[in-house]
Amino acid sequence: MSVNSTILSLPEEELVHPGNRACAGCGLSILYRIGLKALGRNTILVVPPSCLTVLQGLYPIAATQLPCLNVTFASTGAAATGVIGALKALGKTDITVAAWAGDGGTADIGIQSLSGACERGENFIFICYDNEAYMNTGVQRSGTTPQGVITTTTPIRGKLQPKKDVPAIMAAHNLNYVATGTAAYPLDFYDKIMKAKTITGPKYFHLQTPCPAGWGFDPRYSVKIGRLAVESGLFDLYEIEHGEFRLTGASLKLLGKKRQPVAAYFESQSRFRALTEEMIADIQKQVDEKWAGYEQKMAKKMKE
């Protein structure tokens, strides 16, 4: 299934009300609006504490029109399992169960229940919107915070450890579908959700989600910065379908072409101010080596 949706081909129905509590320029608000269009009305959401619970609103206010189960930080995968079991008991097999969590509720606090649900083969979609820190509680570092980033818990030298590769961890669970996405290219995300709905078993999405407040940039540049992450090769759009890896969208178009320097991405956000020239050069080298591997794989595939 290969679809290239356009803004004109998206469903007209809006499943998010016009008003919500998201910050100005929030990348999550873009992904949530487009993602719900793909998931459709026949969906039950499972959401742990996160910026999304704020976006949706506190009781009795709700920005979303879909039924949503708000759960504890660590239990998203287990709670989704419970919803799936309840639907089976009721004989309702046509309802999509989608868990939607931040990086803290996915890569850190929620990883054990997510891993368990995937190991059991639960038929659900798990979406991680990764704004690369615990933004809702004050910009503390998370497992997916990039190396060198200044947060309230890494205030001087920045985070010392590299970013946790959660999609690779989930791919190691032998899932039938793992994909990445970004708020900067929402149509790529839409098409991947539509594909995931046709695949049985657990499906995992990892979404780069620019955060003006936590990353330190003007809210009007959210899409621009998200695109710069892709154009520099720091964040790659890809999918792993039944074990087969392939680049998609804007990342696929970068093969054989010159990428933006990673320094341009770092300079666009105040959170990277602790990076030295040597650190930036080392990261550039890592990105270049990664993309050289992509080029080699593509060349080999074309010969076969």
TIKE-499927 format. One record per residue (C-alpha): y negated, z, x; residue number from 1; residue in one letter. Coordinates in Angstrom, 3 decimals, always signed. Layout:
BEGIN
rec yy->Y, zz->Z, xx->X, pos->NUM, code->a
...
//
This chain:
BEGIN
rec yy->+0.000, zz->+0.000, xx->+0.000, pos->1, code->m
rec yy->-3.249, zz->-1.150, xx->+1.592, pos->2, code->s
rec yy->-6.436, zz->-0.874, xx->-0.438, pos->3, code->v
rec yy->-10.039, zz->-1.352, xx->+0.598, pos->4, code->n
rec yy->-12.081, zz->+0.238, xx->-2.146, pos->5, code->s
rec yy->-15.791, zz->-0.377, xx->-2.540, pos->6, code->t
rec yy->-18.404, zz->+1.845, xx->-4.123, pos->7, code->i
rec yy->-18.316, zz->-0.463, xx->-7.147, pos->8, code->l
rec yy->-14.552, zz->-0.110, xx->-7.619, pos->9, code->s
rec yy->-14.563, zz->+3.696, xx->-7.786, pos->10, code->l
rec yy->-13.964, zz->+5.349, xx->-11.188, pos->11, code->p
rec yy->-17.209, zz->+5.951, xx->-13.050, pos->12, code->e
rec yy->-16.052, zz->+9.325, xx->-14.355, pos->13, code->e
rec yy->-17.548, zz->+12.258, xx->-12.439, pos->14, code->e
rec yy->-15.363, zz->+15.351, xx->-12.087, pos->15, code->l
rec yy->-18.098, zz->+17.347, xx->-10.364, pos->16, code->v
rec yy->-21.136, zz->+18.432, xx->-12.375, pos->17, code->h
rec yy->-24.566, zz->+17.349, xx->-11.024, pos->18, code->p
rec yy->-25.504, zz->+20.876, xx->-9.932, pos->19, code->g
rec yy->-23.660, zz->+22.944, xx->-7.320, pos->20, code->n
rec yy->-24.376, zz->+25.642, xx->-4.731, pos->21, code->r
rec yy->-23.707, zz->+23.582, xx->-1.594, pos->22, code->a
rec yy->-26.271, zz->+23.556, xx->+1.200, pos->23, code->c
rec yy->-28.501, zz->+20.502, xx->+1.552, pos->24, code->a
rec yy->-26.688, zz->+17.790, xx->+3.490, pos->25, code->g
rec yy->-23.263, zz->+19.425, xx->+3.086, pos->26, code->c
rec yy->-20.504, zz->+16.999, xx->+4.065, pos->27, code->g
rec yy->-18.081, zz->+18.802, xx->+1.777, pos->28, code->l
rec yy->-20.066, zz->+17.823, xx->-1.314, pos->29, code->s
rec yy->-19.532, zz->+14.136, xx->-0.452, pos->30, code->i
rec yy->-15.816, zz->+14.563, xx->+0.172, pos->31, code->l
rec yy->-15.301, zz->+16.704, xx->-2.914, pos->32, code->y
rec yy->-16.977, zz->+14.266, xx->-5.268, pos->33, code->r
rec yy->-15.074, zz->+11.240, xx->-3.930, pos->34, code->i
rec yy->-11.819, zz->+13.142, xx->-3.470, pos->35, code->g
rec yy->-11.744, zz->+14.301, xx->-7.079, pos->36, code->l
rec yy->-12.298, zz->+10.728, xx->-8.241, pos->37, code->k
rec yy->-9.127, zz->+9.799, xx->-6.353, pos->38, code->a
rec yy->-7.110, zz->+12.829, xx->-7.466, pos->39, code->l
rec yy->-8.061, zz->+12.289, xx->-11.102, pos->40, code->g
rec yy->-8.395, zz->+14.614, xx->-14.049, pos->41, code->r
rec yy->-4.659, zz->+15.348, xx->-14.193, pos->42, code->n
rec yy->-4.915, zz->+17.692, xx->-11.194, pos->43, code->t
rec yy->-4.758, zz->+21.436, xx->-10.564, pos->44, code->i
rec yy->-6.690, zz->+22.740, xx->-7.549, pos->45, code->l
rec yy->-5.722, zz->+25.720, xx->-5.374, pos->46, code->v
rec yy->-8.628, zz->+27.034, xx->-3.276, pos->47, code->v
rec yy->-8.876, zz->+30.046, xx->-0.907, pos->48, code->p
rec yy->-12.154, zz->+31.764, xx->+0.077, pos->49, code->p
rec yy->-14.373, zz->+29.096, xx->+1.637, pos->50, code->s
rec yy->-17.579, zz->+27.129, xx->+1.266, pos->51, code->c
rec yy->-15.792, zz->+25.287, xx->-1.549, pos->52, code->l
rec yy->-15.620, zz->+28.440, xx->-3.662, pos->53, code->t
rec yy->-19.388, zz->+28.708, xx->-3.197, pos->54, code->v
rec yy->-19.921, zz->+25.017, xx->-4.006, pos->55, code->l
rec yy->-17.888, zz->+25.359, xx->-7.186, pos->56, code->q
rec yy->-19.880, zz->+28.413, xx->-8.226, pos->57, code->g
rec yy->-19.167, zz->+32.031, xx->-9.025, pos->58, code->l
rec yy->-17.749, zz->+33.007, xx->-12.415, pos->59, code->y
rec yy->-18.730, zz->+32.081, xx->-15.116, pos->60, code->p
rec yy->-20.296, zz->+28.992, xx->-13.468, pos->61, code->i
rec yy->-18.200, zz->+26.085, xx->-12.203, pos->62, code->a
rec yy->-19.303, zz->+22.803, xx->-10.614, pos->63, code->a
rec yy->-15.875, zz->+21.212, xx->-11.026, pos->64, code->t
rec yy->-14.324, zz->+20.060, xx->-14.292, pos->65, code->q
rec yy->-10.749, zz->+20.561, xx->-13.054, pos->66, code->l
rec yy->-8.646, zz->+23.710, xx->-13.455, pos->67, code->p
rec yy->-8.809, zz->+25.699, xx->-10.235, pos->68, code->c
rec yy->-6.807, zz->+28.677, xx->-9.012, pos->69, code->l
rec yy->-8.805, zz->+30.768, xx->-6.538, pos->70, code->n
rec yy->-6.431, zz->+32.609, xx->-4.200, pos->71, code->v
rec yy->-6.501, zz->+34.858, xx->-1.133, pos->72, code->t
rec yy->-7.215, zz->+33.461, xx->+2.321, pos->73, code->f
rec yy->-3.648, zz->+33.507, xx->+3.593, pos->74, code->a
rec yy->-1.796, zz->+32.431, xx->+0.473, pos->75, code->s
rec yy->-2.903, zz->+28.869, xx->-0.331, pos->76, code->t
rec yy->+0.422, zz->+27.205, xx->+0.484, pos->77, code->g
rec yy->+2.395, zz->+29.930, xx->-1.301, pos->78, code->a
rec yy->+0.130, zz->+29.838, xx->-4.348, pos->79, code->a
rec yy->+0.444, zz->+26.047, xx->-4.541, pos->80, code->a
rec yy->+4.224, zz->+26.521, xx->-4.425, pos->81, code->t
rec yy->+3.955, zz->+28.884, xx->-7.387, pos->82, code->g
rec yy->+1.897, zz->+26.373, xx->-9.385, pos->83, code->v
rec yy->+4.447, zz->+23.647, xx->-8.653, pos->84, code->i
rec yy->+7.265, zz->+25.950, xx->-9.783, pos->85, code->g
rec yy->+5.450, zz->+26.834, xx->-13.009, pos->86, code->a
rec yy->+4.844, zz->+23.165, xx->-13.806, pos->87, code->l
rec yy->+8.534, zz->+22.394, xx->-13.214, pos->88, code->k
rec yy->+9.536, zz->+25.217, xx->-15.557, pos->89, code->a
rec yy->+7.271, zz->+23.708, xx->-18.211, pos->90, code->l
rec yy->+8.694, zz->+20.238, xx->-17.673, pos->91, code->g
rec yy->+5.346, zz->+18.870, xx->-16.472, pos->92, code->k
rec yy->+6.034, zz->+16.609, xx->-13.520, pos->93, code->t
rec yy->+3.031, zz->+14.285, xx->-13.760, pos->94, code->d
rec yy->+0.352, zz->+16.759, xx->-12.630, pos->95, code->i
rec yy->-0.976, zz->+16.610, xx->-9.070, pos->96, code->t
rec yy->-1.243, zz->+19.943, xx->-7.261, pos->97, code->v
rec yy->-3.927, zz->+19.803, xx->-4.580, pos->98, code->a
rec yy->-4.780, zz->+22.657, xx->-2.226, pos->99, code->a
rec yy->-8.267, zz->+22.363, xx->-0.729, pos->100, code->w
rec yy->-9.142, zz->+24.758, xx->+2.096, pos->101, code->a
rec yy->-11.515, zz->+25.122, xx->+5.029, pos->102, code->g
rec yy->-10.444, zz->+25.210, xx->+8.654, pos->103, code->d
rec yy->-10.163, zz->+29.006, xx->+8.635, pos->104, code->g
rec yy->-7.913, zz->+28.932, xx->+5.577, pos->105, code->g
rec yy->-5.848, zz->+26.159, xx->+7.148, pos->106, code->t
rec yy->-5.686, zz->+26.366, xx->+10.924, pos->107, code->a
rec yy->-5.930, zz->+30.138, xx->+11.246, pos->108, code->d
rec yy->-5.457, zz->+32.565, xx->+8.364, pos->109, code->i
rec yy->-3.599, zz->+30.152, xx->+6.099, pos->110, code->g
rec yy->-1.351, zz->+28.339, xx->+8.548, pos->111, code->i
rec yy->+1.783, zz->+30.392, xx->+7.912, pos->112, code->q
rec yy->+1.896, zz->+29.721, xx->+4.164, pos->113, code->s
rec yy->+0.959, zz->+26.062, xx->+4.709, pos->114, code->l
rec yy->+3.741, zz->+25.677, xx->+7.266, pos->115, code->s
rec yy->+6.218, zz->+27.350, xx->+4.916, pos->116, code->g
rec yy->+5.314, zz->+25.102, xx->+1.989, pos->117, code->a
rec yy->+5.639, zz->+22.012, xx->+4.162, pos->118, code->c
rec yy->+8.955, zz->+23.158, xx->+5.639, pos->119, code->e
rec yy->+10.255, zz->+23.617, xx->+2.078, pos->120, code->r
rec yy->+9.123, zz->+20.104, xx->+1.167, pos->121, code->g
rec yy->+6.833, zz->+21.095, xx->-1.703, pos->122, code->e
rec yy->+5.370, zz->+18.093, xx->-3.519, pos->123, code->n
rec yy->+1.648, zz->+18.730, xx->-3.120, pos->124, code->f
rec yy->-1.449, zz->+17.522, xx->-1.304, pos->125, code->i
rec yy->-3.120, zz->+19.879, xx->+1.175, pos->126, code->f
rec yy->-6.686, zz->+18.974, xx->+2.138, pos->127, code->i
rec yy->-8.429, zz->+20.741, xx->+5.011, pos->128, code->c
rec yy->-12.170, zz->+20.188, xx->+5.166, pos->129, code->y
rec yy->-12.970, zz->+21.043, xx->+8.762, pos->130, code->d
rec yy->-16.571, zz->+22.104, xx->+9.409, pos->131, code->n
rec yy->-15.316, zz->+23.625, xx->+12.658, pos->132, code->e
rec yy->-16.199, zz->+27.297, xx->+12.109, pos->133, code->a
rec yy->-16.209, zz->+30.027, xx->+9.478, pos->134, code->y
rec yy->-19.443, zz->+28.766, xx->+7.927, pos->135, code->m
rec yy->-19.358, zz->+30.717, xx->+4.674, pos->136, code->n
rec yy->-19.353, zz->+34.067, xx->+6.475, pos->137, code->t
rec yy->-21.878, zz->+33.392, xx->+9.230, pos->138, code->g
rec yy->-20.669, zz->+30.662, xx->+11.623, pos->139, code->v
rec yy->-17.899, zz->+32.499, xx->+13.494, pos->140, code->q
rec yy->-15.607, zz->+30.442, xx->+15.723, pos->141, code->r
rec yy->-12.314, zz->+29.191, xx->+14.290, pos->142, code->s
rec yy->-9.254, zz->+27.580, xx->+15.834, pos->143, code->g
rec yy->-10.777, zz->+24.156, xx->+15.205, pos->144, code->t
rec yy->-14.174, zz->+24.933, xx->+16.719, pos->145, code->t
rec yy->-14.597, zz->+22.486, xx->+19.632, pos->146, code->p
rec yy->-14.748, zz->+23.754, xx->+23.183, pos->147, code->q
rec yy->-18.231, zz->+24.773, xx->+24.312, pos->148, code->g
rec yy->-19.674, zz->+25.286, xx->+20.833, pos->149, code->v
rec yy->-22.117, zz->+28.141, xx->+20.279, pos->150, code->i
rec yy->-21.214, zz->+30.347, xx->+17.297, pos->151, code->t
rec yy->-22.108, zz->+33.911, xx->+16.332, pos->152, code->t
rec yy->-18.904, zz->+35.109, xx->+18.007, pos->153, code->t
rec yy->-19.287, zz->+32.819, xx->+21.063, pos->154, code->t
rec yy->-23.048, zz->+33.146, xx->+21.531, pos->155, code->p
rec yy->-23.553, zz->+32.607, xx->+25.260, pos->156, code->i
rec yy->-21.072, zz->+30.269, xx->+26.921, pos->157, code->r
rec yy->-19.698, zz->+28.812, xx->+23.738, pos->158, code->g
rec yy->-16.040, zz->+28.715, xx->+22.759, pos->159, code->k
rec yy->-13.823, zz->+28.627, xx->+25.834, pos->160, code->l
rec yy->-10.724, zz->+27.110, xx->+24.252, pos->161, code->q
rec yy->-10.232, zz->+23.486, xx->+23.107, pos->162, code->p
rec yy->-10.026, zz->+22.554, xx->+19.435, pos->163, code->k
rec yy->-6.656, zz->+23.124, xx->+17.770, pos->164, code->k
rec yy->-4.996, zz->+19.810, xx->+16.820, pos->165, code->d
rec yy->-3.873, zz->+20.727, xx->+13.312, pos->166, code->v
rec yy->-2.880, zz->+17.191, xx->+12.193, pos->167, code->p
rec yy->-0.450, zz->+17.059, xx->+15.131, pos->168, code->a
rec yy->+0.962, zz->+20.442, xx->+14.125, pos->169, code->i
rec yy->+1.497, zz->+19.191, xx->+10.576, pos->170, code->m
rec yy->+2.976, zz->+15.910, xx->+11.790, pos->171, code->a
rec yy->+5.519, zz->+18.007, xx->+13.713, pos->172, code->a
rec yy->+6.752, zz->+19.221, xx->+10.305, pos->173, code->h
rec yy->+8.027, zz->+15.647, xx->+9.741, pos->174, code->n
rec yy->+5.803, zz->+15.090, xx->+6.720, pos->175, code->l
rec yy->+5.891, zz->+11.716, xx->+5.011, pos->176, code->n
rec yy->+2.103, zz->+11.479, xx->+5.166, pos->177, code->y
rec yy->-0.587, zz->+12.948, xx->+7.413, pos->178, code->v
rec yy->-4.113, zz->+11.519, xx->+7.506, pos->179, code->a
rec yy->-7.594, zz->+12.200, xx->+8.783, pos->180, code->t
rec yy->-10.917, zz->+11.450, xx->+7.123, pos->181, code->g
rec yy->-14.607, zz->+12.187, xx->+7.306, pos->182, code->t
rec yy->-17.557, zz->+12.600, xx->+4.989, pos->183, code->a
rec yy->-19.175, zz->+9.711, xx->+6.864, pos->184, code->a
rec yy->-16.562, zz->+7.239, xx->+5.551, pos->185, code->y
rec yy->-15.637, zz->+8.534, xx->+2.078, pos->186, code->p
rec yy->-14.013, zz->+5.290, xx->+0.911, pos->187, code->l
rec yy->-11.430, zz->+5.577, xx->+3.696, pos->188, code->d
rec yy->-10.639, zz->+9.051, xx->+2.327, pos->189, code->f
rec yy->-10.467, zz->+7.762, xx->-1.252, pos->190, code->y
rec yy->-7.921, zz->+5.072, xx->-0.384, pos->191, code->d
rec yy->-5.773, zz->+7.537, xx->+1.554, pos->192, code->k
rec yy->-5.688, zz->+9.971, xx->-1.381, pos->193, code->i
rec yy->-4.629, zz->+7.145, xx->-3.677, pos->194, code->m
rec yy->-1.810, zz->+6.322, xx->-1.247, pos->195, code->k
rec yy->-0.776, zz->+9.968, xx->-0.891, pos->196, code->a
rec yy->-0.363, zz->+10.282, xx->-4.663, pos->197, code->k
rec yy->+2.425, zz->+7.681, xx->-4.499, pos->198, code->t
rec yy->+4.362, zz->+9.572, xx->-1.797, pos->199, code->i
rec yy->+6.769, zz->+12.417, xx->-2.575, pos->200, code->t
rec yy->+6.706, zz->+15.685, xx->-0.670, pos->201, code->g
rec yy->+3.911, zz->+17.536, xx->+1.145, pos->202, code->p
rec yy->+0.919, zz->+15.451, xx->+2.252, pos->203, code->k
rec yy->-1.711, zz->+16.742, xx->+4.688, pos->204, code->y
rec yy->-5.349, zz->+15.654, xx->+5.128, pos->205, code->f
rec yy->-7.726, zz->+16.795, xx->+7.869, pos->206, code->h
rec yy->-11.359, zz->+15.960, xx->+7.137, pos->207, code->l
rec yy->-14.276, zz->+16.164, xx->+9.537, pos->208, code->q
rec yy->-17.082, zz->+17.797, xx->+7.541, pos->209, code->t
rec yy->-20.576, zz->+17.862, xx->+9.079, pos->210, code->p
rec yy->-22.430, zz->+21.128, xx->+8.409, pos->211, code->c
rec yy->-26.207, zz->+21.048, xx->+9.022, pos->212, code->p
rec yy->-26.611, zz->+24.829, xx->+8.986, pos->213, code->a
rec yy->-23.705, zz->+25.593, xx->+11.310, pos->214, code->g
rec yy->-23.966, zz->+22.573, xx->+13.607, pos->215, code->w
rec yy->-27.728, zz->+22.609, xx->+14.021, pos->216, code->g
rec yy->-29.107, zz->+19.300, xx->+12.772, pos->217, code->f
rec yy->-31.457, zz->+18.008, xx->+10.083, pos->218, code->d
rec yy->-29.579, zz->+17.815, xx->+6.731, pos->219, code->p
rec yy->-30.558, zz->+14.182, xx->+6.217, pos->220, code->r
rec yy->-28.430, zz->+13.161, xx->+9.213, pos->221, code->y
rec yy->-25.009, zz->+14.366, xx->+7.987, pos->222, code->s
rec yy->-23.553, zz->+10.888, xx->+7.538, pos->223, code->v
rec yy->-25.159, zz->+9.599, xx->+10.739, pos->224, code->k
rec yy->-23.639, zz->+12.421, xx->+12.795, pos->225, code->i
rec yy->-20.253, zz->+12.011, xx->+11.139, pos->226, code->g
rec yy->-20.277, zz->+8.344, xx->+12.048, pos->227, code->r
rec yy->-21.320, zz->+9.131, xx->+15.603, pos->228, code->l
rec yy->-18.258, zz->+11.359, xx->+15.969, pos->229, code->a
rec yy->-16.078, zz->+8.371, xx->+15.041, pos->230, code->v
rec yy->-18.078, zz->+5.789, xx->+17.020, pos->231, code->e
rec yy->-17.809, zz->+7.918, xx->+20.174, pos->232, code->s
rec yy->-14.052, zz->+8.287, xx->+19.743, pos->233, code->g
rec yy->-14.217, zz->+12.065, xx->+19.486, pos->234, code->l
rec yy->-12.876, zz->+12.050, xx->+15.918, pos->235, code->f
rec yy->-10.360, zz->+9.374, xx->+14.989, pos->236, code->d
rec yy->-9.542, zz->+7.983, xx->+11.572, pos->237, code->l
rec yy->-5.789, zz->+7.498, xx->+11.293, pos->238, code->y
rec yy->-2.726, zz->+8.029, xx->+9.167, pos->239, code->e
rec yy->+0.869, zz->+8.857, xx->+9.991, pos->240, code->i
rec yy->+3.062, zz->+7.412, xx->+7.252, pos->241, code->e
rec yy->+6.801, zz->+8.145, xx->+7.491, pos->242, code->h
rec yy->+6.339, zz->+8.792, xx->+11.219, pos->243, code->g
rec yy->+4.335, zz->+5.631, xx->+11.941, pos->244, code->e
rec yy->+0.886, zz->+6.231, xx->+13.458, pos->245, code->f
rec yy->-1.960, zz->+3.791, xx->+12.897, pos->246, code->r
rec yy->-5.721, zz->+3.878, xx->+13.233, pos->247, code->l
rec yy->-7.678, zz->+3.066, xx->+10.101, pos->248, code->t
rec yy->-11.120, zz->+1.931, xx->+9.029, pos->249, code->g
rec yy->-13.949, zz->+2.342, xx->+11.532, pos->250, code->a
rec yy->-11.608, zz->+3.673, xx->+14.239, pos->251, code->s
rec yy->-9.355, zz->+0.628, xx->+14.007, pos->252, code->l
rec yy->-12.411, zz->-1.603, xx->+14.430, pos->253, code->k
rec yy->-13.268, zz->+0.209, xx->+17.677, pos->254, code->l
rec yy->-10.174, zz->-1.070, xx->+19.487, pos->255, code->l
rec yy->-11.261, zz->-3.329, xx->+22.313, pos->256, code->g
rec yy->-14.921, zz->-2.506, xx->+21.809, pos->257, code->k
rec yy->-17.416, zz->-0.286, xx->+23.582, pos->258, code->k
rec yy->-17.753, zz->+3.201, xx->+22.106, pos->259, code->r
rec yy->-20.817, zz->+5.390, xx->+21.954, pos->260, code->q
rec yy->-20.963, zz->+7.995, xx->+24.771, pos->261, code->p
rec yy->-19.814, zz->+11.454, xx->+23.731, pos->262, code->v
rec yy->-23.092, zz->+12.812, xx->+25.115, pos->263, code->a
rec yy->-24.955, zz->+11.126, xx->+22.246, pos->264, code->a
rec yy->-22.900, zz->+13.116, xx->+19.755, pos->265, code->y
rec yy->-23.380, zz->+16.399, xx->+21.619, pos->266, code->f
rec yy->-27.128, zz->+15.878, xx->+21.947, pos->267, code->e
rec yy->-27.477, zz->+15.464, xx->+18.180, pos->268, code->s
rec yy->-26.529, zz->+19.116, xx->+17.470, pos->269, code->q
rec yy->-27.862, zz->+22.389, xx->+18.830, pos->270, code->s
rec yy->-24.398, zz->+24.014, xx->+18.764, pos->271, code->r
rec yy->-23.425, zz->+22.086, xx->+21.921, pos->272, code->f
rec yy->-26.351, zz->+23.369, xx->+23.995, pos->273, code->r
rec yy->-24.039, zz->+25.371, xx->+26.302, pos->274, code->a
rec yy->-22.205, zz->+22.251, xx->+27.506, pos->275, code->l
rec yy->-22.890, zz->+21.342, xx->+31.120, pos->276, code->t
rec yy->-22.979, zz->+17.797, xx->+32.493, pos->277, code->e
rec yy->-19.643, zz->+18.458, xx->+34.175, pos->278, code->e
rec yy->-18.071, zz->+19.582, xx->+30.895, pos->279, code->m
rec yy->-19.406, zz->+16.532, xx->+29.076, pos->280, code->i
rec yy->-18.067, zz->+14.247, xx->+31.792, pos->281, code->a
rec yy->-14.652, zz->+15.894, xx->+31.522, pos->282, code->d
rec yy->-14.612, zz->+15.455, xx->+27.741, pos->283, code->i
rec yy->-15.656, zz->+11.811, xx->+28.134, pos->284, code->q
rec yy->-12.740, zz->+11.304, xx->+30.508, pos->285, code->k
rec yy->-10.327, zz->+12.848, xx->+28.007, pos->286, code->q
rec yy->-11.607, zz->+10.591, xx->+25.212, pos->287, code->v
rec yy->-11.395, zz->+7.508, xx->+27.437, pos->288, code->d
rec yy->-7.793, zz->+8.330, xx->+28.344, pos->289, code->e
rec yy->-6.901, zz->+8.853, xx->+24.698, pos->290, code->k
rec yy->-8.337, zz->+5.501, xx->+23.716, pos->291, code->w
rec yy->-6.670, zz->+3.771, xx->+26.655, pos->292, code->a
rec yy->-3.417, zz->+5.017, xx->+25.149, pos->293, code->g
rec yy->-4.370, zz->+3.540, xx->+21.777, pos->294, code->y
rec yy->-5.116, zz->+0.199, xx->+23.449, pos->295, code->e
rec yy->-1.749, zz->+0.201, xx->+25.211, pos->296, code->q
rec yy->+0.119, zz->+1.004, xx->+21.997, pos->297, code->k
rec yy->-1.686, zz->-1.782, xx->+20.158, pos->298, code->m
rec yy->-0.993, zz->-4.303, xx->+22.927, pos->299, code->a
rec yy->+2.700, zz->-3.339, xx->+22.915, pos->300, code->k
rec yy->+2.881, zz->-3.609, xx->+19.135, pos->301, code->k
rec yy->+1.340, zz->-7.108, xx->+19.185, pos->302, code->m
rec yy->+3.992, zz->-8.272, xx->+21.670, pos->303, code->k
rec yy->+6.865, zz->-7.046, xx->+19.489, pos->304, code->e
//
